[in-house]
Amino acid sequence: MSVGLGGAGGKGTETKESAGAQGLYRLAEQFAKETTGVRTGLLETMQEVLSTGGSTLPIVSSAVEGSRKASSRALSEVDKELATSGLAGTPYGENIRAGQIQEGEQAVSKTQDAMGQKIFDMISNFVLGQGQTTAAAYGSAIPGDTTTKERAKSMAGNAGAGK
């Protein structure tokens, strides 16, 4: 079976298309038209994550801000404990405080990186999953075509029959 997708063949090229192939082509065109906006938005978001780590995306900005607030609250608690214990302003107390500040900065940095990676992974998985689901649906729509599961069952049955 050959599927003509338009513009691929030259003059005088004869292409035989089954009704199933024609139907699949129409479904593919319809799917592409219906998902153009979504795909464009997802690709723009992926580009944003790649170029800036997602720092301008609202969800990432919100997560980073939440991490900053948590770090600030933790530092305030350390300051209160140091003051209560009489260690505030001492070299030991300042060392504890500096460690808390460093941990907070690292947490904020990791938050942006982690969120950017998660967004990128989710979009990649979504796009790949959609393509696989669509391909599987199109493949099962072709008359006479067997699915991978059916072929596996058949092969397993034939292997068992030969024993």
CORDA-V771259 format. One record per helix or strand of 2 or more residues. SS is the DSSP state (H for helix, E for strand). FROM is the first residue (numbers start at 0). LEN is the number of residues. Records with the same first field share a line. If there is no record, write none. Layout:
BEGIN
SS: FROM-LEN, FROM-LEN
END
This chain:
BEGIN
H: 18-34, 57-28, 90-51, 147-14
END
